Amino acid sequence: MSNAIAIGNVDFGGSVFTLALGLVLWFLYTAFYRLVLSPIAAVPGPKLAALTTMYAAYYDVFYPAQYVFKVKELHKKYGNIIRIGPEEVHVNDVEFLDPIYNPPSRKRNKYMPNMQGLPLDRSVGSAEHWDVHRKRRDALSPFFSHKKVLDTETLIQEKVQEFCHTIDEFVGSERVLNLSDLNFALALDIVRKYSFGQDQDVLAHLDEANRLRNNLGQLLRSTKFNLYFGWVLGVTKLLPKSMTDSLVPPGVSDLINFRKVIRHDLEEIFADSENTLKGPVNSVFYGLKDNSDLPDDERTIDRLEEEGSLLIMAGTESTAKSMQIAHYHLLANPSIMSHLRDELSKAGNPTTLKALEQLPYLSAVIYEANRLSFGLTFRNTRVAPEPEVLQYKQYALPPGTAVSMSTLCIHTNEDIFPDPWTFNPDRFLGREGLDRRKYMMSMGRGTHKCIGINLANAEMCMAIAAVARYEMELFETDEDDVKFLHDYHVSHPRLGSKGVRAKVVSKV
């Protein structure tokens, strides 16, 4: 007797068998193509990585956030070029930086499967195609030029003064100051005022800074799951809100609420047809509103809401991280702090940006802090469009191949940065130090270089010089509170870290 179930003229048993057979054949063909027929099949690497992205997911989701470290380990086994995914190749060779990121007169697109961590698809950072990215970047660039930052120096100075007033409240009190929260508040207040003309004043509320910083950390820790299992988020959208509210981490709730605030700011800006609320500083989004070079669909509130969210998040997290790394190592290494104080003293303890930018040791401290912050720690993937073939030694990488490098591999390359995990600003001094700077990737490279680099450097110059005026003692803080131990698209220290904390002994 047949076990098939027939209803009407439909044989469900046969249909299930046919479907199962089709899936098996599809899986077999996909495996055969990826392992044998793929144009990058000859690139060495683990076969399981070539077969499925679940190899990367295992190290990123379940370890967690360790695949970038695993990739570095794989290079030791397989060589300078390895296949780390069905469509992706990773290269560990500083001489190949420019062909990937900064080729003369060539275009580079982004690899969208690696851009799924945060729901900001219409921002400049998430633009897949080179021409779309250039259009959005060109509109933003004038607001982040060195001249523009110098013109708005007063804004930064005022916030750094508030930063110092907060430190003053802790002098000699035996109270513990969380420098991670303080740096986060400074960076957030500056980029918020710079972008929207609004004063969030988180510096006056360090408890709020702590909450926002920790929740942003939780949001970033969700990026790995979203990257590989983004379909789960699609399913949750189909569920009742009462069921999903308890599943949403605080960081996601903060992002949702923050986007509402940004949207409100944008609605006010767009409604202000006479620019009566603009104030003395032409903030970024006031400028974008009036930029006729951008097509109308690029100037909608919906799109600019995502642009603003990215600018605020990136301008806060990355700058604050570099500052806290610098502050930790200055306090942990008295000889480095002494060298910096001597330089500042001999220069007359300057406070203006132009004067601070001329100080070589301060500049070296900033470079070293940026090196050990690693910037974007996730693989920085690029795609060469038709008809360009990327040639690496004997390997021809056809158009459409995702090719990446990571700041971990470059910034810890011992041929360029000896003893790479040691904080040593001297490595960026002199002729050799200038040569090393060309290998820095923390602010990106080429046409996708961090648009806020001048603003970030200005903040760091002023904040680091300001902290040097105080005698502090670290409190229950060690290197693992700032060291790159997990890759959540940006470097993350040990899980559960409370940040860099110190007692303020006196003002120098």
C-alpha positions as CSV (number, residue, x, y, z in Angstrom):
1,M,0.0,0.0,0.0
2,S,1.4,3.4,-0.9
3,N,2.2,5.8,2.1
4,A,1.5,8.9,-0.1
5,I,-1.3,11.1,1.0
6,A,-3.6,12.2,-1.8
7,I,-6.2,15.0,-1.5
8,G,-8.2,15.5,-4.6
9,N,-5.7,15.2,-7.4
10,V,-2.7,16.4,-5.3
11,D,-0.2,13.8,-4.2
12,F,1.4,15.5,-1.1
13,G,3.9,12.7,-0.5
14,G,5.2,12.9,-4.0
15,S,5.4,16.7,-3.8
16,V,7.4,16.6,-0.6
17,F,9.8,14.1,-2.1
18,T,10.2,16.2,-5.2
19,L,10.8,19.3,-3.1
20,A,13.3,17.5,-0.9
21,L,15.1,16.1,-3.9
22,G,15.3,19.5,-5.5
23,L,16.8,21.0,-2.3
24,V,19.4,18.3,-2.1
25,L,20.4,18.8,-5.7
26,W,20.5,22.6,-5.2
27,F,22.8,22.2,-2.2
28,L,25.0,19.7,-4.0
29,Y,25.3,22.0,-7.0
30,T,26.0,25.1,-4.9
31,A,28.7,23.2,-3.0
32,F,30.3,22.0,-6.2
33,Y,30.2,25.4,-7.7
34,R,31.7,27.1,-4.7
35,L,34.5,24.5,-4.2
36,V,35.3,23.8,-7.8
37,L,33.8,26.1,-10.4
38,S,34.0,29.4,-8.6
39,P,36.5,31.9,-10.2
40,I,38.1,32.2,-6.8
41,A,38.1,28.4,-6.1
42,A,41.9,28.4,-6.4
43,V,42.4,30.9,-3.6
44,P,43.7,29.0,-0.5
45,G,41.7,28.9,2.7
46,P,39.4,26.6,4.7
47,K,37.0,24.7,2.5
48,L,34.2,25.2,5.0
49,A,34.6,29.0,4.7
50,A,34.4,28.8,0.9
51,L,31.3,26.7,1.3
52,T,29.2,28.8,3.7
53,T,29.1,32.0,5.6
54,M,28.1,30.0,8.7
55,Y,31.9,29.3,9.1
56,A,32.3,33.1,9.8
57,A,29.1,33.1,11.8
58,Y,30.4,30.5,14.2
59,Y,33.4,32.6,15.2
60,D,31.4,35.9,15.1
61,V,28.2,35.0,16.9
62,F,29.0,32.1,19.1
63,Y,32.6,32.9,20.3
64,P,31.7,35.9,20.1
65,A,33.0,38.5,17.6
66,Q,36.3,36.6,17.0
67,Y,36.3,36.0,13.3
68,V,38.7,38.9,12.5
69,F,41.2,37.3,14.9
70,K,40.6,33.9,13.3
71,V,41.3,35.4,9.9
72,K,44.6,36.7,11.1
73,E,45.5,33.2,12.4
74,L,44.4,31.7,9.0
75,H,46.9,33.9,7.2
76,K,49.7,32.3,9.1
77,K,48.6,28.9,7.8
78,Y,47.6,29.8,4.2
79,G,49.6,32.9,3.3
80,N,48.9,36.5,2.4
81,I,45.7,35.8,0.4
82,I,42.9,33.6,1.7
83,R,39.3,32.9,0.9
84,I,37.2,33.6,3.9
85,G,33.7,33.3,2.4
86,P,31.9,32.0,-0.7
87,E,32.4,35.4,-2.4
88,E,35.1,37.0,-0.3
89,V,38.9,37.1,-0.3
90,H,41.0,38.6,2.4
91,V,44.5,40.0,1.8
92,N,47.2,40.6,4.4
93,D,49.7,42.6,2.4
94,V,50.3,46.4,3.0
95,E,51.5,46.8,-0.6
96,F,48.0,45.9,-1.8
97,L,46.2,48.6,0.2
98,D,46.1,51.1,-2.6
99,P,44.9,48.7,-5.3
100,I,41.9,47.8,-3.0
101,Y,41.1,51.2,-1.5
102,N,42.7,54.0,-3.4
103,P,43.3,53.0,-7.0
104,P,43.9,56.0,-9.3
105,S,41.0,56.6,-11.7
106,R,39.2,53.4,-10.6
107,K,35.9,52.9,-8.9
108,R,35.2,50.7,-5.9
109,N,31.8,49.6,-4.7
110,K,30.9,48.2,-1.3
111,Y,30.0,44.6,-0.6
112,M,26.4,44.8,0.7
113,P,26.2,41.4,2.5
114,N,28.8,42.9,4.9
115,M,26.8,46.1,5.4
116,Q,23.7,44.5,7.1
117,G,24.6,45.1,10.7
118,L,22.9,48.4,11.3
119,P,19.5,49.5,9.8
120,L,20.9,52.7,8.1
121,D,20.7,51.6,4.5
122,R,20.4,55.1,3.0
123,S,23.3,56.8,4.7
124,V,26.6,57.7,3.0
125,G,28.3,54.9,4.8
126,S,25.9,52.3,3.4
127,A,25.9,53.4,-0.2
128,E,26.8,50.3,-2.3
129,H,27.7,52.0,-5.5
130,W,30.6,54.4,-5.9
131,D,28.7,57.1,-7.7
132,V,25.9,57.2,-5.0
133,H,28.6,57.4,-2.3
134,R,30.4,60.2,-4.0
135,K,27.2,62.2,-4.5
136,R,26.4,62.0,-0.8
137,R,30.0,62.5,0.4
138,D,30.5,65.5,-1.9
139,A,27.4,67.1,-0.2
140,L,28.9,66.5,3.3
141,S,32.6,67.2,2.7
142,P,32.5,71.1,2.8
143,F,31.1,70.9,6.4
144,F,34.0,68.7,7.6
145,S,36.9,70.4,5.9
146,H,39.9,71.6,8.0
147,K,38.9,75.2,7.3
148,K,35.3,74.6,8.4
149,V,36.5,73.0,11.7
150,L,38.8,75.9,12.3
151,D,36.0,78.3,11.7
152,T,33.8,76.6,14.3
153,E,36.6,76.1,16.8
154,T,34.7,78.2,19.4
155,L,32.0,75.5,19.5
156,I,34.6,72.8,20.4
157,Q,36.4,75.1,22.8
158,E,33.2,75.7,24.8
159,K,32.5,72.0,25.1
160,V,36.1,71.3,26.2
161,Q,35.8,74.0,28.9
162,E,32.6,72.2,30.1
163,F,34.7,68.9,30.0
164,C,37.3,70.5,32.2
165,H,34.7,72.0,34.6
166,T,33.4,68.5,35.1
167,I,36.8,67.2,35.9
168,D,37.3,70.1,38.3
169,E,34.4,68.9,40.4
170,F,36.3,65.6,41.1
171,V,39.6,67.2,42.1
172,G,40.7,65.9,45.6
173,S,37.2,64.4,46.3
174,E,38.1,60.7,46.3
175,R,35.1,60.3,43.9
176,V,35.7,58.1,40.9
177,L,35.5,59.7,37.5
178,N,34.5,57.5,34.6
179,L,36.7,58.9,31.7
180,S,34.9,56.7,29.2
181,D,31.6,58.4,30.0
182,L,33.2,61.8,30.0
183,N,34.8,61.3,26.6
184,F,31.5,59.9,25.2
185,A,29.6,62.9,26.5
186,L,32.1,65.3,25.0
187,A,32.1,63.7,21.6
188,L,28.3,63.4,21.5
189,D,27.7,67.0,22.5
190,I,30.1,68.3,19.9
191,V,28.9,66.2,16.9
192,R,25.2,66.9,17.9
193,K,25.8,70.7,18.0
194,Y,28.0,70.6,14.9
195,S,25.4,68.6,12.9
196,F,22.1,70.0,14.0
197,G,22.8,73.1,15.9
198,Q,21.2,71.6,19.0
199,D,22.9,71.4,22.4
200,Q,22.2,68.0,24.0
201,D,24.4,68.9,27.0
202,V,25.2,65.3,28.1
203,L,28.4,66.6,29.7
204,A,26.2,68.0,32.5
205,H,24.6,64.5,33.1
206,L,27.3,61.8,33.3
207,D,24.7,59.2,34.4
208,E,22.9,59.8,31.2
209,A,26.2,59.5,29.3
210,N,26.9,56.2,31.0
211,R,23.4,54.8,30.1
212,L,23.8,55.9,26.4
213,R,27.3,54.6,26.1
214,N,26.4,51.2,27.6
215,N,23.2,50.9,25.4
216,L,25.2,51.8,22.3
217,G,27.6,49.1,23.2
218,Q,24.6,46.6,23.4
219,L,23.4,47.9,20.0
220,L,26.8,47.3,18.5
221,R,27.0,43.8,20.0
222,S,23.8,43.0,18.1
223,T,25.4,43.7,14.8
224,K,27.0,40.2,14.4
225,F,23.7,38.4,14.8
226,N,22.0,40.9,12.5
227,L,24.7,40.3,9.9
228,Y,24.2,36.6,9.6
229,F,20.7,36.1,10.8
230,G,19.0,39.3,9.7
231,W,16.0,37.4,8.6
232,V,15.0,36.9,12.2
233,L,14.5,40.6,12.5
234,G,12.1,40.4,9.5
235,V,10.1,37.7,11.3
236,T,9.9,39.8,14.5
237,K,8.4,42.7,12.6
238,L,5.4,40.4,11.9
239,L,4.8,39.8,15.6
240,P,2.6,42.0,17.8
241,K,4.5,44.9,19.4
242,S,3.5,43.7,22.8
243,M,5.5,40.5,22.1
244,T,8.6,42.2,20.6
245,D,9.1,45.0,23.1
246,S,10.6,42.7,25.6
247,L,13.0,41.2,23.0
248,V,14.4,44.6,21.9
249,P,17.7,45.4,23.6
250,P,18.1,48.8,25.2
251,G,20.5,49.9,22.5
252,V,17.9,49.3,19.8
253,S,15.4,51.2,21.8
254,D,17.8,54.1,22.1
255,L,18.4,54.1,18.4
256,I,14.7,54.2,17.7
257,N,14.2,57.0,20.2
258,F,17.2,58.9,18.9
259,R,16.0,58.7,15.3
260,K,12.8,60.2,16.5
261,V,14.8,63.1,18.0
262,I,16.8,63.5,14.8
263,R,13.6,63.5,12.8
264,H,12.1,66.2,15.0
265,D,15.3,68.3,14.5
266,L,15.1,67.8,10.7
267,E,11.4,68.8,10.7
268,E,12.3,72.0,12.5
269,I,15.1,72.7,10.1
270,F,13.0,72.1,7.0
271,A,10.2,74.2,8.5
272,D,12.6,77.1,9.2
273,S,12.4,78.6,5.7
274,E,13.9,81.9,6.8
275,N,16.7,80.2,8.7
276,T,15.8,82.1,11.8
277,L,16.9,79.3,14.1
278,K,20.2,78.6,12.3
279,G,22.4,80.6,14.7
280,P,26.0,81.7,14.0
281,V,27.2,78.2,13.0
282,N,25.9,76.8,9.7
283,S,25.3,73.3,10.9
284,V,25.5,70.3,8.6
285,F,21.8,69.7,8.1
286,Y,20.9,73.3,7.6
287,G,23.5,73.2,4.8
288,L,22.1,70.0,3.3
289,K,18.6,71.4,3.3
290,D,19.6,74.2,1.0
291,N,22.1,72.2,-1.2
292,S,20.6,72.4,-4.7
293,D,23.3,70.0,-6.0
294,L,21.6,67.1,-4.2
295,P,18.5,65.8,-6.0
296,D,15.2,66.0,-4.1
297,D,15.1,62.3,-3.3
298,E,18.5,62.7,-1.5
299,R,17.1,65.6,0.6
300,T,14.1,64.0,2.1
301,I,13.6,63.9,5.9
302,D,13.4,60.1,5.7
303,R,16.9,59.7,4.1
304,L,18.5,62.5,6.1
305,E,17.2,60.9,9.3
306,E,19.5,57.9,8.5
307,E,22.4,60.1,7.5
308,G,22.1,62.0,10.8
309,S,21.9,58.8,12.8
310,L,25.1,57.5,11.3
311,L,27.0,60.8,11.7
312,I,26.0,61.0,15.4
313,M,26.8,57.4,16.1
314,A,30.1,57.3,14.3
315,G,31.2,60.8,15.4
316,T,30.6,59.8,19.0
317,E,31.7,56.2,19.3
318,S,34.9,56.3,17.3
319,T,36.2,59.6,18.7
320,A,35.4,58.8,22.3
321,K,37.1,55.4,22.0
322,S,40.3,56.9,20.7
323,M,40.3,59.5,23.5
324,Q,39.7,57.0,26.2
325,I,42.6,54.8,24.9
326,A,44.9,57.9,24.9
327,H,43.8,58.8,28.4
328,Y,44.3,55.3,29.8
329,H,47.8,55.0,28.4
330,L,48.8,58.5,29.5
331,L,47.7,57.6,33.0
332,A,49.2,54.1,32.9
333,N,52.6,55.3,31.5
334,P,53.9,58.3,33.5
335,S,56.9,58.8,31.2
336,I,54.6,59.4,28.2
337,M,52.4,61.8,30.2
338,S,55.6,63.6,31.4
339,H,56.8,63.9,27.8
340,L,53.5,65.4,26.7
341,R,53.4,67.8,29.6
342,D,56.9,69.0,28.8
343,E,56.0,69.6,25.2
344,L,52.8,71.5,26.2
345,S,54.7,73.6,28.8
346,K,57.5,74.6,26.4
347,A,54.9,75.7,23.9
348,G,53.2,77.9,26.5
349,N,50.3,75.5,27.3
350,P,48.4,76.5,24.1
351,T,44.7,76.0,23.8
352,T,44.0,77.0,20.2
353,L,43.6,74.3,17.6
354,K,46.2,75.8,15.3
355,A,48.9,75.8,18.0
356,L,48.0,72.3,19.3
357,E,48.2,70.9,15.8
358,Q,51.8,72.0,15.5
359,L,53.0,69.9,18.5
360,P,54.7,66.7,17.2
361,Y,54.4,64.6,20.4
362,L,50.7,65.4,20.9
363,S,50.1,64.5,17.3
364,A,52.0,61.2,17.8
365,V,49.9,60.4,20.9
366,I,46.8,60.9,18.8
367,Y,48.1,58.7,16.0
368,E,49.0,55.9,18.4
369,A,45.6,56.1,20.1
370,N,43.9,55.9,16.7
371,R,46.1,52.9,15.8
372,L,45.1,51.0,18.9
373,S,41.4,52.0,18.5
374,F,41.6,50.3,15.0
375,G,38.7,52.4,13.7
376,L,36.3,50.1,11.7
377,T,37.5,46.7,12.9
378,F,35.1,44.7,10.7
379,R,36.5,43.6,7.3
380,N,36.7,46.7,5.1
381,T,35.4,45.1,1.9
382,R,35.5,46.5,-1.6
383,V,34.3,45.3,-5.0
384,A,35.9,46.2,-8.3
385,P,33.1,46.6,-10.9
386,E,33.2,45.4,-14.5
387,P,35.5,45.1,-16.4
388,E,38.4,45.4,-13.9
389,V,40.2,42.3,-12.8
390,L,42.2,42.7,-9.6
391,Q,45.5,40.8,-9.8
392,Y,47.2,39.7,-6.7
393,K,50.4,37.7,-7.6
394,Q,49.2,34.6,-9.5
395,Y,45.5,35.1,-8.5
396,A,43.2,36.9,-10.8
397,L,40.1,38.2,-8.9
398,P,37.3,38.8,-11.4
399,P,34.9,41.8,-11.3
400,G,32.4,41.5,-8.5
401,T,34.8,39.7,-6.1
402,A,34.6,41.0,-2.5
403,V,38.2,41.8,-1.4
404,S,39.0,43.0,2.0
405,M,41.7,43.8,4.5
406,S,41.3,44.5,8.2
407,T,42.8,47.1,10.5
408,L,43.8,44.4,12.9
409,C,46.2,42.8,10.4
410,I,47.7,46.2,9.2
411,H,47.9,47.9,12.6
412,T,49.6,44.9,14.2
413,N,52.0,44.2,11.3
414,E,55.3,43.9,13.2
415,D,57.4,44.9,10.2
416,I,55.7,48.3,10.3
417,F,54.7,48.6,13.9
418,P,57.2,46.7,16.1
419,D,55.8,45.4,19.4
420,P,52.4,46.4,18.0
421,W,50.2,46.1,21.2
422,T,52.4,48.5,23.2
423,F,51.3,52.1,23.3
424,N,54.4,54.0,22.0
425,P,53.9,57.4,20.4
426,D,57.6,57.6,19.5
427,R,56.9,55.3,16.6
428,F,55.2,58.2,14.8
429,L,58.0,60.7,15.3
430,G,60.8,61.6,12.8
431,R,61.1,60.5,9.2
432,E,60.2,56.9,9.9
433,G,57.2,58.0,11.9
434,L,55.9,60.0,9.0
435,D,56.4,57.0,6.7
436,R,54.4,54.8,9.1
437,R,51.4,57.1,8.9
438,K,50.6,56.1,5.4
439,Y,49.7,52.6,6.6
440,M,47.0,53.9,9.1
441,M,43.5,52.5,8.4
442,S,41.6,53.7,11.5
443,M,40.1,56.5,9.6
444,G,39.6,54.5,6.4
445,R,41.4,55.1,3.1
446,G,40.8,56.5,-0.3
447,T,37.4,57.9,-1.4
448,H,35.7,56.2,1.6
449,K,38.0,57.8,4.2
450,C,36.2,59.0,7.4
451,I,34.5,62.2,6.5
452,G,34.8,63.5,10.1
453,I,38.5,63.1,10.5
454,N,39.3,66.8,10.9
455,L,36.6,67.3,13.5
456,A,37.7,64.1,15.4
457,N,41.4,65.3,15.4
458,A,40.4,68.7,16.7
459,E,38.4,67.2,19.6
460,M,41.3,64.9,20.4
461,C,43.9,67.6,20.3
462,M,42.0,69.8,22.8
463,A,40.7,67.0,25.1
464,I,44.0,65.2,25.4
465,A,45.9,68.5,26.1
466,A,43.2,69.3,28.7
467,V,43.6,66.0,30.6
468,A,47.3,66.5,30.8
469,R,46.6,69.4,33.2
470,Y,45.3,67.0,35.8
471,E,47.1,64.5,38.0
472,M,45.0,61.3,38.1
473,E,45.2,57.8,39.4
474,L,43.6,54.9,37.6
475,F,40.9,53.2,39.6
476,E,40.2,49.4,39.1
477,T,41.2,49.8,35.4
478,D,43.6,47.8,33.4
479,E,44.6,47.4,29.7
480,D,41.8,45.0,29.0
481,D,39.4,47.9,29.6
482,V,40.6,49.5,26.4
483,K,42.2,46.7,24.4
484,F,40.7,45.3,21.2
485,L,39.4,41.9,22.2
486,H,36.0,41.7,20.3
487,D,35.1,42.9,16.9
488,Y,31.6,44.5,16.9
489,H,32.4,46.5,13.8
490,V,34.4,48.7,16.1
491,S,36.9,47.5,18.8
492,H,35.4,46.3,22.0
493,P,37.3,45.6,25.3
494,R,36.5,42.8,27.6
495,L,32.8,42.1,28.1
496,G,31.5,43.6,31.2
497,S,34.1,46.4,31.4
498,K,33.0,49.5,33.3
499,G,35.3,51.7,31.2
500,V,38.4,53.8,32.1
501,R,38.0,55.1,35.7
502,A,40.2,57.4,37.7
503,K,40.5,59.6,40.8
504,V,41.4,63.2,40.2
505,V,44.2,64.0,42.6
506,S,45.0,67.6,41.7
507,K,45.3,70.1,38.9
508,V,48.8,70.5,37.5
